[in-house]
Amino acid sequence: MSHALLDLRGITKRFLGVTALSGVDFSVRSGEIHALLGENGAGKSTLIKVLTGVHRPDGGTMTLDGGVIAPASPKEAELAGISTVYQEVNLIPALSVAENIALGRQPGRFGFVNWAAMRRHARAALAKLEIACDVDAELGSLSVALQQMVAIARALDLRARLLVLDEPTASLDEKEVGELFKVMRQLRADGLGIVFVTHFLDQVYAVSDRLTVLRNGQRVGDYVTAELPRLALISRMLGREVTDESGRSAVRVAESLEQANPSPPASADPHVATTLSDPLGISPAPVLEARGLTRRGAIAPIDLTLRRGEATGLAGLLGSGRTETARLLFGLDRADGGTIAIHGRSVRIASPREAVQLGLAFCSEDRKTEGILPNLSVRENLIIALQAKQGAWRTLSRADQSALCAHYIAGLRIKTADAETPIKHLSGGNQQKVLLARWLGTRPELIILDEPTRGIDVGAKAEVEQLIAKLCADGLSVLLISSEIEEIVRTCGRVTVLRERRSAGEVAAGPDLTPERLMRVMAGTHE
């Protein structure tokens, strides 16, 4: 058995009182591909940044090949023998392949570069990976896959002993992934240690020898990949018990979030109710139908039907394609194929503005950077979508703005001193309510909610969930994306499960709609 090349013990890191890593142990052997797994907030990125000198740990020790290391910068990490290749290649696209490989170490004398020597050196570096490439080509003109190979060649040229690959396959197609795996296996055979950070479980089982799971900044465990069933891996990542067919526990029981159950809020939006309520009952007619919707590198062809008065869930692990699907529906990204129909009429949604005009709304998962305008008031944040929908020539009067704000602050129970309070001073839950109010003010027929309860407290979560139920009762169609399986089950009538950027199945309301069933579909063990 190969020895421990990298050994991290008790790594702890805090940011402004928040513990991102708590006593994490992590080791990688020579001649091993070791996968590092975990959902959002698990601590993967922080651990990699500590290892590569971006962050200094608050506690713990690190050794590489038996020697203690404490890199204070990525440069120091490289000098110690640790190189990192990121999903977004961290090289200079305007320079040639040869220049990027030799960057900072160009051969020459008296200030003159020996271009012939640099080209020969670059060809030799690429030949070690069996890569044929024009070393005079501008790096930015190459495919993402080739750019990553160049980055790996440069890392090896720096005499790396440990190679960290951070989401290297996120933008690659299947053929390119296969070529990367061929190189990774070759490097493993040469004795290199490789840390493979990814969200794609099929790839974990295809290429890794061992894996480590992190959750909430702590290490769940290290496992031999071939000996850990996929369902057990998902259970450990999500922290939830799943039982096997005989009812025996497949993993240790993880304590799930206790569901708060306060009384339902008052009518959140009587304007929406007036517009969409049907005195004869809510119609099950589709609001939106997507057929074969696809985008290269983001999502394989997917079918999706979103009905009036129903909450539909999109479930799946991080990286499964949930947000990518939402972005296609809302026109944030351009689809490569497929069709979208609104109320049976084929439409082309080329931008968010067109989506809003068609009655769609979208609350992004990134509340801080894609949602709130932190230095503006609650009022300004709330009215901005409606003002954009109406256009520059139909300005909302200050009286209308105040009335709209008063209506939603009361209806959604937004806790703020007044409508002129800067939104950055509100709690996360109340910021989320303002964003919901922003879109409800446009009177949509379909609202896409991407992780609407992430980062808010239990009481606020319950209020948001009850608001979703109220919106459906008033006739809206809701597409809910959530990493919390229990939340999906509590809130949704139907759930589409995504796995590895493609649809893995649909679970309808009824006895089958359970967290355990959804996890089995994610793992591909539901048949």
Summary of the structure (lengths in Angstrom):
residues: 527
radius of gyration: 25.6
end to end distance: 37.3
largest distance: 86.8
contacts: 1720
relative contact order: 0.10
helix: 35%
strand: 26%
